[in-house]
Amino acid sequence: MRLPVAYLTVLLLGIVLSSAAAMYGQATDHAKEEPTEHKVTIEGLVRDIACPIQNHKASATDFNLECAKQCAKGGSPLILLTKSGDIYTPMSTAMPDTSQNEKLMPFLGKFVRVSGTVYARNGTRAITIESIEEMKGVKLNTKAN
């Protein structure tokens, strides 16, 4: 029995599209990413995590300092936000982990250079801080909305 050309074309197109979708899903499946770690030096703003997650206008140099202080005072975890928008969550080298907020509070709202070990998994980055210093020459707008 011979199948019509149109039927074969649709069948072949379906197979090709299904294969492409499966390959795309495998290429973007972060759940299979292996955790990594490496020594780095990064530069970024010390601030609370809430605002840059919820307010995409907030950046490492354009932010509301009073809001960041209130969030930090309320217990929001402090993070490092780079100029490119990458977020690094500070963590200790201990297990179980301990809060790094107390260590970072003197740097809240300041642009810093941090050296340490970055651990990455599924797009999330954490850093153990070995050294931290304020970069006083970076211009910051701390009155943004």
C-alpha positions in Angstrom: 0.0 0.0 0.0 1.4 3.4 -1.0 0.9 6.4 1.3 0.1 9.8 -0.1 3.1 12.2 -0.4 1.4 14.8 1.8 1.0 12.2 4.6 4.6 11.2 4.4 5.8 14.8 4.4 3.8 15.6 7.5 5.0 12.4 9.2 8.6 13.1 8.4 8.2 16.8 9.6 6.7 15.6 12.9 9.6 13.2 13.4 12.2 16.0 12.7 10.5 18.5 15.0 10.1 16.0 17.8 13.8 15.1 17.6 14.8 18.8 17.6 12.6 19.5 20.6 14.1 16.5 22.5 17.7 17.7 21.7 16.8 21.2 22.7 15.4 20.0 26.0 18.6 18.0 26.7 20.8 21.0 25.9 18.9 23.3 28.3 18.3 20.8 31.1 20.2 22.4 34.0 19.1 19.7 36.3 21.9 17.5 34.9 24.6 20.1 35.4 27.4 19.0 37.7 28.3 21.4 40.5 31.5 23.3 40.0 33.9 25.3 42.2 36.8 27.6 41.4 38.8 30.5 42.9 37.7 33.9 41.7 37.8 37.7 42.4 34.5 39.4 41.7 33.4 43.0 42.0 29.9 44.0 43.1 27.5 45.7 45.4 26.7 44.2 48.8 22.9 44.4 49.2 19.8 42.4 50.2 18.6 39.7 47.8 14.9 40.8 47.5 15.1 44.0 45.5 17.3 42.8 42.5 15.1 39.7 42.2 11.8 41.6 42.3 12.9 45.0 40.8 14.8 44.5 37.6 15.6 48.2 37.4 17.9 47.9 40.4 21.5 47.5 39.5 24.9 47.3 41.2 25.3 51.1 40.9 21.7 52.3 40.8 19.7 51.3 43.9 17.8 52.5 46.9 20.1 52.3 49.9 17.4 52.9 52.5 15.4 50.0 51.1 18.4 47.7 51.2 19.1 48.7 54.8 15.5 48.0 55.8 15.5 44.6 54.1 18.8 43.7 55.7 17.5 44.8 59.1 14.5 42.6 58.5 16.7 39.6 58.0 16.9 39.4 54.2 20.0 37.5 53.1 22.8 39.8 51.8 24.3 39.1 48.3 26.8 40.4 45.9 25.3 41.9 42.7 27.7 42.5 39.9 27.5 45.2 37.2 26.4 42.5 34.7 23.5 41.5 37.1 25.0 38.2 38.3 24.1 37.4 41.9 26.4 35.6 44.3 25.1 34.3 47.6 27.8 34.4 50.3 28.2 31.2 52.3 30.5 29.9 55.0 33.0 27.1 54.6 31.4 25.3 57.5 28.7 22.6 57.4 26.1 23.2 58.5 26.4 26.7 56.9 26.2 29.8 59.0 24.8 33.2 58.0 27.2 35.7 56.4 25.1 38.8 57.0 27.0 39.9 60.1 30.3 39.7 58.2 28.8 41.7 55.3 26.8 44.4 57.2 29.8 46.8 57.4 29.8 46.7 53.5 26.0 47.0 53.0 25.4 49.5 50.1 29.1 49.5 49.1 30.8 48.3 46.0 33.4 45.7 46.9 36.1 43.4 45.5 35.8 39.9 46.9 38.1 37.0 46.5 37.0 33.5 47.3 35.8 30.2 46.0 32.6 30.2 43.8 30.4 27.1 43.8 27.9 26.9 40.9 25.0 24.6 40.4 22.1 24.9 38.0 22.7 28.6 37.4 23.0 29.5 41.1 26.3 30.9 42.4 27.5 30.9 46.0 30.9 32.3 47.2 33.0 31.7 50.3 34.6 35.0 51.0 38.3 34.9 51.8 38.9 38.7 51.4 36.7 41.7 50.9 37.6 45.3 50.3 35.6 48.4 49.4 36.1 50.0 46.0 35.7 53.6 46.9 36.1 54.9 43.3 32.9 53.4 42.0 30.1 56.0 41.6 26.9 54.8 43.1 23.4 56.3 42.9 21.9 55.3 46.3 18.6 57.2 45.9 17.0 55.2 43.0 13.5 53.9 43.2 
